[in-house]
Amino acid sequence: MSKQNDTQSHNKRLYVVAGLMSVAALVLLLRAFDLHIFSKDFLQEEGAARHLRTVTLNAHRGMIVDRHGESLAISTPVDSVWVNPSEFESARERWPELARVLEMKVPAIAGKLRNRTEREFVYIDRRINPARAARVKALDIPGVYLQREYRRYYPAGEVTGHIVGFTNIDDKGQEGLELAYDDWLSGKNGSKRVIKDRLGHIVEDVERLKAPQPGKELVLSIDRRIQYLAYRELKAAVQAHGAHSGAAVVLDARTAEVLAMVNQPAFNPNNRSGLRGQLYRNRAVTDVFEPGSTIKPFTIAAALKSGRYQPDTVVDTSPGFYTLGEHMVKDVRNYGPIDLATVIQKSSNVGASRIALSLNPGQFWETFALLGFGAPTGSGYPGESHGTLHDYGSWSAFEQATMSFGYGLSVTPLQLAHAYTVLAHDGRLRPVSFLRIDREQADERSGDAVFTPATLSAVRGMMEGVVSAGGTGKRARIAGYRVAGKTGTVKKPNAAGGYAEDRYIAVFAGMVPASAPRLVMVVMVDEPSRGEYYGGRVAAPVFARVMSGALRLLDIPPDDINNLVDVDAAGGHA
């Protein structure tokens, strides 16, 4: 009986266990059914959230090239180092290895992670060179990754630095044309969906969501060859004369395109560490100065335009000075009675001012305004200065007189060159362009004629006298070519409201070939300090050397075949 009871008890326990197992199996089946049917979408989303990622496909910035397609700014692929702080923290003992490769200090790395431990992405170093990126990858430190980006590179370095400008670490334009045309140059990033493993490595590309769109190419009007000539000669002049700074601009006389623009001191946009912000400034566009005697051709042109003067009209400059109220206007010597051509050739302040005072102030002012003084050139360059041209209603007689020889108004080197294109071509003012355009486009952008062809021909002929043996700009002569130009030696203002007797700006503005000008150039050298300071001795030789090379590069035929010998470098004083 006892044995039978034990058997029954054993069977009951088996039934209970079997029942519990059946219930457990049923629960598992129901759970599996729930997971596969009812919770399928939820679980797939959760899995994707942990392993499926959307990553950015960086687009490269558009190239900047000169008018012949030579690269001035390009974007090259590089890598940046980033970390996942939670993963990287677990490998703290290996931080010194990464620090050595990146040439950083361990505390500097720790500082980048401070207060960012909750993030999944923190940059450690941006845009490192390929060799260093390979060494970082070889370390295989948990939580350390590389991301492909683009770095801006400027092949011409400081030769074109002030024109092109530069971008910041995120490839956004900060200065120059990089800033002015940032929207045009900037690409649009794309994206793709990928699967990553637990270490963050991409193991599979799932799909491309949006293709990256590279930035557009920007074709400048700059001729890299002429740009280099101007850079070399201006730098040599500034150094030779111990000058504070300098600027030079070369324009196409027919289209007002900028063929070259240089400044000293310069900077290298590929290496900006330790540089001061003032070096980035494009002085040719942003800095103003009183242009001095380089304005006199416009005074004479305004006189001819008025109808009151002819090229052979005589102006009496005796005895070489005269007074206006408490002020005196004077020449370096008494030139006596002279015609308009001699006023320009000898750079007579007395002659120019007597002419200006005989003109209607409103008409005199209007001529200067039509030449673009006191207004932007239309170049679109960031930070361009308008200069100053005061309203004639506020002029005194002395102010009208000094305006005639370049005091009382201010210009940038670009503005002055812009005005000279009016004399050099057809008497019309066209907007300055840093972008390559054709002559038809330039003509469509031109305004009304400021001067008649007869006036232009007469004034250019007078300006040739400046560069002749008896003029102040002898050193601007070029073998085989007729040159028309004007020198300027400008006293700089001082803090007391007057003008310093020992601080000057040397200027030369001119055009070649004078028979049918193709090129206009302005050279400005600020505060030469080694004895010579006249525009004819400091700035004019820079013009001659740059234009001589540019005429050959552009294959512009000589227009003075009777003067193909080397030009004597001895020169004038004004």
C-alpha positions as CSV (number, residue, x, y, z in Angstrom):
1,M,0.0,0.0,0.0
2,S,2.8,2.3,0.9
3,K,4.6,1.6,-2.4
4,Q,1.5,2.4,-4.4
5,N,1.1,5.8,-2.6
6,D,4.8,6.7,-3.3
7,T,4.2,6.0,-7.0
8,Q,1.1,8.2,-7.1
9,S,2.9,11.0,-5.4
10,H,5.7,10.8,-7.8
11,N,3.4,10.9,-10.8
12,K,1.6,14.0,-9.4
13,R,5.0,15.8,-9.2
14,L,5.8,14.9,-12.8
15,Y,2.4,16.2,-13.9
16,V,3.0,19.5,-12.0
17,V,6.5,19.9,-13.5
18,A,5.2,19.0,-16.9
19,G,2.4,21.5,-16.5
20,L,4.7,24.3,-15.4
21,M,7.0,23.6,-18.3
22,S,4.0,23.6,-20.7
23,V,2.9,26.9,-19.3
24,A,6.4,28.4,-19.6
25,A,6.6,27.1,-23.1
26,L,3.3,28.7,-23.9
27,V,4.4,32.0,-22.4
28,L,7.5,31.9,-24.5
29,L,5.6,31.2,-27.6
30,L,3.2,34.0,-26.8
31,R,6.1,36.4,-26.2
32,A,7.8,35.3,-29.4
33,F,4.6,35.8,-31.2
34,D,4.3,39.3,-29.7
35,L,7.8,40.2,-30.5
36,H,7.6,39.0,-34.1
37,I,4.1,40.3,-34.9
38,F,3.0,43.1,-32.6
39,S,6.3,44.6,-31.6
40,K,8.3,44.1,-34.8
41,D,8.3,47.7,-35.9
42,F,9.2,49.0,-32.5
43,L,12.1,46.6,-32.2
44,Q,13.4,47.3,-35.6
45,E,13.4,51.0,-34.8
46,E,15.3,50.4,-31.6
47,G,17.9,48.3,-33.3
48,A,18.3,50.8,-36.0
49,A,18.7,53.6,-33.4
50,R,21.6,51.6,-31.9
51,H,23.4,50.6,-35.1
52,L,21.9,52.5,-38.1
53,R,23.4,56.0,-38.4
54,T,23.0,59.0,-40.8
55,V,26.4,60.5,-41.6
56,T,27.3,63.7,-43.4
57,L,29.0,63.6,-46.8
58,N,31.1,66.8,-46.9
59,A,31.0,68.8,-50.1
60,H,34.2,70.6,-51.2
61,R,34.3,74.3,-51.8
62,G,34.5,75.6,-55.3
63,M,37.9,76.5,-56.8
64,I,39.1,80.1,-57.4
65,V,41.1,80.5,-60.5
66,D,42.7,83.4,-62.4
67,R,41.5,84.5,-65.9
68,H,43.6,81.7,-67.5
69,G,42.4,78.9,-65.2
70,E,45.4,78.9,-62.9
71,S,44.4,77.8,-59.4
72,L,44.4,80.5,-56.7
73,A,42.3,78.5,-54.1
74,I,41.6,74.8,-54.0
75,S,40.1,72.4,-51.4
76,T,42.1,69.3,-50.7
77,P,40.7,66.2,-48.7
78,V,42.1,65.8,-45.2
79,D,41.0,64.1,-42.0
80,S,39.9,65.4,-38.6
81,V,40.3,63.5,-35.3
82,W,37.2,63.1,-33.1
83,V,36.3,61.0,-30.1
84,N,33.3,59.4,-28.4
85,P,34.0,60.6,-24.9
86,S,32.4,57.6,-23.1
87,E,34.5,55.1,-25.2
88,F,37.7,57.3,-25.1
89,E,37.5,57.6,-21.3
90,S,37.9,53.8,-21.0
91,A,41.3,54.1,-22.7
92,R,42.7,56.9,-20.7
93,E,46.1,55.1,-20.3
94,R,46.5,55.5,-24.0
95,W,45.9,59.2,-24.2
96,P,49.7,60.0,-24.2
97,E,50.1,58.0,-27.4
98,L,47.5,60.1,-29.2
99,A,49.0,63.3,-27.7
100,R,52.4,62.4,-29.1
101,V,51.1,61.8,-32.6
102,L,49.0,65.0,-32.6
103,E,51.9,67.0,-31.0
104,M,49.5,68.0,-28.2
105,K,49.7,67.9,-24.4
106,V,47.5,65.4,-22.5
107,P,45.9,68.2,-20.5
108,A,44.9,69.9,-23.7
109,I,43.1,66.8,-24.8
110,A,41.4,66.5,-21.4
111,G,40.4,70.2,-21.7
112,K,38.6,69.5,-25.0
113,L,36.5,66.8,-23.2
114,R,35.7,68.9,-20.1
115,N,32.0,69.4,-19.7
116,R,31.4,67.3,-22.9
117,T,31.3,63.8,-21.6
118,E,27.6,63.4,-22.3
119,R,28.2,64.0,-26.0
120,E,28.9,61.3,-28.6
121,F,31.1,63.5,-30.8
122,V,34.0,65.9,-29.8
123,Y,36.7,67.2,-32.1
124,I,40.3,66.8,-30.9
125,D,42.2,68.1,-33.9
126,R,41.0,69.4,-37.2
127,R,42.3,68.9,-40.7
128,I,45.6,67.1,-40.0
129,N,47.9,66.1,-42.8
130,P,47.6,62.6,-44.3
131,A,50.7,61.1,-42.7
132,R,49.6,62.1,-39.3
133,A,46.1,60.8,-39.9
134,A,47.6,57.4,-40.9
135,R,49.5,57.3,-37.6
136,V,46.3,58.1,-35.6
137,K,44.5,55.3,-37.4
138,A,47.3,52.9,-36.7
139,L,47.0,53.5,-33.0
140,D,43.5,51.9,-33.0
141,I,42.6,53.6,-29.7
142,P,39.0,52.9,-28.6
143,G,36.7,55.9,-29.1
144,V,39.1,57.7,-31.5
145,Y,37.9,58.2,-35.1
146,L,38.8,60.1,-38.3
147,Q,36.3,62.1,-40.3
148,R,37.0,63.3,-43.9
149,E,36.9,67.0,-44.4
150,Y,38.4,69.6,-46.8
151,R,41.2,72.1,-46.2
152,R,41.6,75.3,-48.3
153,Y,45.0,75.7,-49.9
154,Y,46.3,78.8,-51.7
155,P,48.9,77.9,-54.3
156,A,50.1,81.5,-54.8
157,G,50.5,82.1,-51.1
158,E,51.0,85.7,-50.1
159,V,51.2,86.8,-53.8
160,T,47.4,86.7,-54.0
161,G,46.6,86.7,-50.3
162,H,44.9,90.1,-50.1
163,I,42.7,89.5,-53.1
164,V,41.6,85.9,-52.5
165,G,41.4,86.2,-48.7
166,F,40.8,83.0,-46.7
167,T,38.3,80.7,-45.0
168,N,38.0,79.6,-41.4
169,I,38.2,76.1,-39.9
170,D,34.7,75.3,-41.1
171,D,35.5,76.5,-44.7
172,K,33.5,79.7,-44.5
173,G,34.9,82.8,-46.2
174,Q,36.4,85.3,-43.7
175,E,38.3,87.8,-45.9
176,G,38.6,88.9,-49.5
177,L,36.8,87.3,-52.3
178,E,36.4,84.1,-50.3
179,L,34.0,86.2,-48.1
180,A,32.4,88.2,-50.9
181,Y,31.5,85.1,-52.9
182,D,31.0,82.7,-50.0
183,D,27.5,81.6,-51.1
184,W,28.8,80.9,-54.7
185,L,31.8,78.9,-53.5
186,S,30.2,77.0,-50.7
187,G,29.0,73.4,-51.4
188,K,26.0,71.7,-50.0
189,N,26.7,68.7,-47.8
190,G,25.1,65.4,-48.6
191,S,24.2,62.5,-46.3
192,K,24.0,58.7,-46.3
193,R,22.7,56.0,-43.9
194,V,25.2,53.4,-42.6
195,I,25.4,50.6,-40.1
196,K,28.0,50.9,-37.4
197,D,29.4,48.3,-35.1
198,R,29.6,48.8,-31.3
199,L,32.9,50.5,-31.7
200,G,31.5,53.0,-34.1
201,H,33.1,51.6,-37.3
202,I,31.1,51.7,-40.5
203,V,30.4,48.1,-41.5
204,E,27.9,48.7,-44.3
205,D,26.6,51.5,-46.4
206,V,22.8,51.2,-46.5
207,E,21.7,54.0,-48.8
208,R,22.7,57.5,-50.0
209,L,20.1,60.0,-48.9
210,K,21.4,63.1,-50.6
211,A,24.5,63.5,-52.8
212,P,26.9,66.3,-51.9
213,Q,26.9,69.3,-54.2
214,P,30.3,70.9,-54.7
215,G,30.7,74.7,-54.7
216,K,30.9,76.5,-58.0
217,E,34.2,77.6,-59.6
218,L,34.9,81.3,-59.4
219,V,36.9,82.8,-62.3
220,L,38.7,86.0,-61.5
221,S,39.9,88.8,-63.7
222,I,43.3,88.5,-62.1
223,D,46.3,87.5,-64.3
224,R,48.5,85.5,-62.0
225,R,51.6,86.4,-64.1
226,I,51.1,90.2,-63.8
227,Q,50.0,89.7,-60.2
228,Y,53.4,88.2,-59.4
229,L,55.3,91.0,-61.2
230,A,53.4,93.6,-59.2
231,Y,54.0,91.7,-56.0
232,R,57.7,91.4,-56.6
233,E,58.4,95.0,-57.6
234,L,56.2,96.6,-54.9
235,K,57.9,94.5,-52.2
236,A,61.3,95.4,-53.5
237,A,60.4,99.1,-53.5
238,V,59.0,99.1,-50.0
239,Q,62.0,97.3,-48.7
240,A,64.5,99.4,-50.6
241,H,63.0,102.7,-49.4
242,G,62.2,101.6,-45.9
243,A,58.6,102.4,-46.4
244,H,55.8,101.8,-43.9
245,S,53.5,100.1,-46.5
246,G,52.5,100.1,-50.2
247,A,49.8,99.2,-52.6
248,A,49.6,98.8,-56.4
249,V,46.6,98.2,-58.8
250,V,46.6,97.2,-62.5
251,L,43.4,97.5,-64.4
252,D,42.3,96.7,-67.9
253,A,41.8,100.1,-69.4
254,R,38.9,98.9,-71.6
255,T,36.9,96.8,-69.1
256,A,38.0,98.0,-65.7
257,E,38.8,94.4,-64.8
258,V,41.4,94.1,-62.0
259,L,44.4,92.3,-63.5
260,A,46.6,92.7,-60.4
261,M,46.3,94.1,-56.9
262,V,49.1,93.8,-54.3
263,N,49.9,95.2,-50.9
264,Q,52.8,95.4,-48.6
265,P,53.2,94.1,-46.0
266,A,51.7,90.9,-47.2
267,F,50.5,87.7,-45.5
268,N,50.4,84.0,-46.4
269,P,46.9,82.6,-46.1
270,N,48.3,79.1,-45.8
271,N,49.9,80.0,-42.5
272,R,48.1,82.6,-40.4
273,S,49.4,81.6,-37.0
274,G,50.7,84.6,-35.1
275,L,49.6,87.2,-37.7
276,R,47.8,90.4,-36.7
277,G,44.5,91.3,-38.2
278,Q,45.8,94.5,-39.8
279,L,48.0,92.4,-42.1
280,Y,44.8,90.9,-43.6
281,R,43.6,94.4,-44.7
282,N,43.6,95.0,-48.4
283,R,45.0,98.5,-48.3
284,A,44.4,99.1,-52.1
285,V,40.7,98.9,-51.4
286,T,40.2,99.9,-47.8
287,D,42.8,102.6,-47.0
288,V,42.4,106.2,-48.2
289,F,45.0,108.9,-48.9
290,E,45.0,112.4,-50.4
291,P,46.1,111.7,-54.0
292,G,48.2,114.9,-54.5
293,S,49.3,115.8,-58.0
294,T,47.9,112.7,-59.6
295,I,44.6,114.6,-59.6
296,K,45.9,117.4,-61.9
297,P,45.1,115.6,-65.2
298,F,41.4,115.6,-64.1
299,T,41.6,119.3,-63.2
300,I,42.9,120.0,-66.7
301,A,40.3,117.8,-68.2
302,A,37.6,119.6,-66.3
303,A,39.0,122.9,-67.6
304,L,38.9,121.7,-71.2
305,K,35.4,120.4,-70.7
306,S,34.2,123.8,-69.5
307,G,35.0,125.3,-72.8
308,R,36.9,128.2,-71.2
309,Y,40.3,126.6,-71.9
310,Q,42.2,125.2,-74.8
311,P,45.4,123.1,-74.7
312,D,47.5,126.1,-75.6
313,T,45.8,128.5,-73.1
314,V,48.4,130.3,-71.1
315,V,48.3,130.5,-67.3
316,D,50.5,132.9,-65.5
317,T,52.1,131.2,-62.4
318,S,54.4,134.1,-61.6
319,P,56.1,134.6,-59.1
320,G,55.7,130.9,-58.2
321,F,53.3,131.5,-55.3
322,Y,50.2,133.4,-54.1
323,T,48.1,133.7,-51.0
324,L,44.5,132.9,-50.3
325,G,43.6,134.4,-47.0
326,E,46.0,133.0,-44.4
327,H,47.1,130.2,-46.7
328,M,49.8,130.1,-49.5
329,V,49.8,128.1,-52.7
330,K,53.3,127.6,-54.1
331,D,55.4,125.8,-56.7
332,V,59.0,124.5,-56.2
333,R,60.1,127.3,-58.6
334,N,58.7,130.1,-60.6
335,Y,57.5,128.7,-64.0
336,G,56.1,132.0,-65.2
337,P,53.5,132.0,-68.0
338,I,52.9,128.3,-69.0
339,D,50.3,126.4,-71.1
340,L,48.1,123.6,-69.7
341,A,50.6,120.9,-70.9
342,T,53.4,122.5,-68.9
343,V,51.1,122.7,-65.8
344,I,50.9,118.9,-65.8
345,Q,54.5,118.3,-67.0
346,K,56.0,120.6,-64.3
347,S,53.3,119.7,-61.8
348,S,52.5,123.3,-61.0
349,N,50.2,123.8,-58.0
350,V,49.9,127.5,-58.8
351,G,48.8,126.8,-62.4
352,A,46.3,124.0,-61.4
353,S,44.7,126.0,-58.6
354,R,44.3,129.2,-60.7
355,I,42.5,127.1,-63.3
356,A,40.3,125.5,-60.7
357,L,39.3,128.9,-59.1
358,S,38.2,130.1,-62.5
359,L,35.7,127.2,-62.9
360,N,32.2,127.0,-61.6
361,P,32.5,125.1,-58.3
362,G,29.4,123.0,-59.1
363,Q,30.7,121.9,-62.5
364,F,34.2,121.3,-61.1
365,W,32.7,119.1,-58.3
366,E,30.4,117.3,-60.8
367,T,33.3,116.3,-63.0
368,F,35.1,114.7,-60.0
369,A,31.9,113.0,-58.9
370,L,31.4,111.5,-62.4
371,L,34.9,110.1,-62.2
372,G,33.8,108.0,-59.2
373,F,35.5,110.0,-56.4
374,G,33.5,109.8,-53.1
375,A,31.7,106.6,-54.2
376,P,32.4,102.8,-54.4
377,T,33.9,101.4,-57.5
378,G,31.3,98.7,-57.9
379,S,33.8,96.0,-57.3
380,G,31.8,94.4,-54.5
381,Y,35.0,93.8,-52.4
382,P,34.2,93.6,-48.7
383,G,35.1,96.6,-46.7
384,E,35.7,98.9,-49.7
385,S,36.1,102.5,-48.7
386,H,34.1,105.2,-50.6
387,G,36.8,107.9,-50.0
388,T,35.7,111.5,-49.5
389,L,34.6,114.2,-51.9
390,H,33.0,117.0,-49.9
391,D,30.0,118.9,-51.3
392,Y,31.0,122.0,-53.2
393,G,28.5,124.1,-51.2
394,S,30.9,123.9,-48.2
395,W,34.1,124.8,-50.2
396,S,36.1,127.8,-49.4
397,A,38.3,129.4,-52.1
398,F,41.3,127.7,-50.6
399,E,39.6,124.3,-50.5
400,Q,38.6,124.6,-54.2
401,A,42.2,125.6,-55.0
402,T,43.8,122.7,-53.1
403,M,41.2,120.2,-54.6
404,S,42.9,120.9,-58.0
405,F,46.2,119.4,-56.8
406,G,44.8,116.5,-54.8
407,Y,44.3,117.8,-51.2
408,G,41.0,118.0,-49.5
409,L,39.7,114.8,-51.0
410,S,40.7,111.2,-50.3
411,V,40.8,108.1,-52.5
412,T,41.9,104.5,-52.4
413,P,44.5,103.2,-54.9
414,L,41.7,101.3,-56.6
415,Q,39.5,104.4,-56.9
416,L,42.3,106.4,-58.4
417,A,43.1,103.7,-61.0
418,H,39.4,103.5,-61.7
419,A,39.2,107.2,-62.5
420,Y,42.3,106.9,-64.8
421,T,40.4,104.3,-66.9
422,V,38.1,107.1,-67.9
423,L,41.1,109.0,-69.4
424,A,42.6,105.8,-70.8
425,H,39.7,104.6,-72.9
426,D,36.5,106.2,-74.1
427,G,35.8,108.7,-71.4
428,R,33.2,106.5,-69.7
429,L,33.3,105.1,-66.2
430,R,32.7,101.3,-65.9
431,P,32.3,99.4,-62.6
432,V,35.4,97.7,-61.4
433,S,35.3,93.9,-61.7
434,F,37.3,91.2,-59.9
435,L,35.6,88.7,-62.1
436,R,36.5,88.0,-65.7
437,I,34.2,89.7,-68.2
438,D,34.3,90.4,-71.9
439,R,34.4,93.8,-73.5
440,E,30.7,93.6,-74.5
441,Q,29.7,93.0,-70.9
442,A,31.9,96.0,-69.9
443,D,30.3,98.3,-72.4
444,E,26.8,97.3,-71.3
445,R,27.9,98.4,-67.7
446,S,29.3,101.8,-68.8
447,G,27.8,105.1,-67.9
448,D,27.6,108.3,-69.9
449,A,30.7,109.9,-71.3
450,V,32.5,112.2,-68.9
451,F,34.9,113.6,-71.5
452,T,34.9,114.0,-75.2
453,P,37.4,112.2,-77.4
454,A,39.2,115.5,-78.1
455,T,39.6,116.2,-74.4
456,L,40.9,112.7,-73.8
457,S,43.5,112.9,-76.6
458,A,44.7,116.3,-75.4
459,V,45.1,115.2,-71.7
460,R,46.8,112.0,-72.6
461,G,49.3,113.9,-74.7
462,M,50.0,116.3,-71.8
463,M,50.5,113.3,-69.5
464,E,53.1,111.9,-72.0
465,G,55.1,115.1,-71.3
466,V,55.3,114.1,-67.6
467,V,57.3,111.0,-68.6
468,S,59.5,112.9,-71.1
469,A,63.0,114.2,-70.5
470,G,61.6,117.4,-69.0
471,G,58.9,115.9,-66.9
472,T,58.7,114.7,-63.3
473,G,58.1,111.0,-64.2
474,K,61.1,110.1,-66.3
475,R,61.6,106.9,-64.4
476,A,58.3,105.6,-65.7
477,R,59.5,105.4,-69.3
478,I,59.4,102.0,-71.0
479,A,61.6,101.2,-74.0
480,G,59.5,101.0,-77.2
481,Y,56.3,102.3,-75.7
482,R,54.7,105.7,-75.2
483,V,53.7,106.2,-71.5
484,A,51.2,108.7,-70.2
485,G,51.2,109.3,-66.4
486,K,51.4,111.6,-63.5
487,T,53.5,111.7,-60.4
488,G,52.4,112.7,-56.9
489,T,54.3,113.5,-53.7
490,V,51.8,114.0,-50.9
491,K,52.5,115.3,-47.5
492,K,50.7,113.3,-44.8
493,P,48.4,115.0,-42.3
494,N,49.5,115.2,-38.7
495,A,47.7,115.1,-35.4
496,A,47.7,118.9,-35.1
497,G,45.5,119.3,-38.1
498,G,48.2,120.4,-40.5
499,Y,50.7,118.5,-42.7
500,A,54.0,116.9,-41.6
501,E,57.2,118.1,-43.2
502,D,58.9,114.8,-43.1
503,R,56.3,112.2,-43.9
504,Y,55.2,111.6,-47.5
505,I,53.2,109.3,-49.8
506,A,54.9,108.7,-53.2
507,V,52.4,108.0,-56.0
508,F,52.5,107.4,-59.7
509,A,49.4,106.8,-61.9
510,G,49.7,106.0,-65.6
511,M,48.7,104.1,-68.7
512,V,50.3,102.2,-71.6
513,P,50.6,102.3,-74.5
514,A,49.6,105.9,-74.6
515,S,48.5,105.8,-78.2
516,A,45.7,103.4,-77.4
517,P,45.9,102.5,-73.6
518,R,45.4,98.9,-72.6
519,L,46.6,99.0,-69.0
520,V,46.2,101.4,-66.2
521,M,48.4,101.2,-63.0
522,V,48.6,103.1,-59.7
523,V,51.5,102.7,-57.4
524,M,51.4,104.1,-53.8
525,V,54.3,103.9,-51.4
526,D,53.6,105.1,-47.9
527,E,56.3,106.9,-45.9
528,P,59.5,106.1,-47.7
529,S,62.2,106.8,-45.2
530,R,65.7,106.4,-46.8
531,G,66.2,109.8,-48.5
532,E,64.1,109.6,-51.6
533,Y,60.3,110.2,-51.3
534,Y,59.2,111.8,-54.6
535,G,56.6,109.9,-56.6
536,G,58.8,110.2,-59.7
537,R,61.7,108.5,-57.9
538,V,60.0,106.0,-55.7
539,A,56.7,104.9,-57.3
540,A,57.4,105.6,-61.0
541,P,60.1,102.9,-61.4
542,V,57.7,100.3,-60.0
543,F,55.2,101.3,-62.7
544,A,57.9,101.0,-65.4
545,R,59.1,97.5,-64.3
546,V,55.7,96.0,-63.9
547,M,54.2,97.5,-67.1
548,S,57.3,96.5,-69.1
549,G,56.7,92.8,-68.1
550,A,53.0,93.0,-68.5
551,L,53.2,94.4,-72.0
552,R,55.4,91.5,-73.1
553,L,53.2,88.9,-71.4
554,L,50.1,90.3,-73.1
555,D,51.9,90.6,-76.4
556,I,50.9,94.2,-76.8
557,P,52.9,95.7,-79.7
558,P,55.2,98.7,-79.2
559,D,53.8,102.1,-80.3
560,D,57.2,103.9,-80.2
561,I,59.6,101.9,-82.4
562,N,62.0,104.8,-82.6
563,N,62.7,104.3,-78.9
564,L,63.6,100.7,-78.5
565,V,66.8,101.2,-76.6
566,D,67.0,100.9,-72.8
567,V,65.6,103.9,-71.0
568,D,67.8,106.1,-68.8
569,A,66.7,105.6,-65.2
570,A,67.5,109.2,-64.2
571,G,64.3,110.9,-63.2
572,G,62.3,113.9,-61.9
573,H,61.3,115.1,-58.5
574,A,57.5,115.5,-58.2
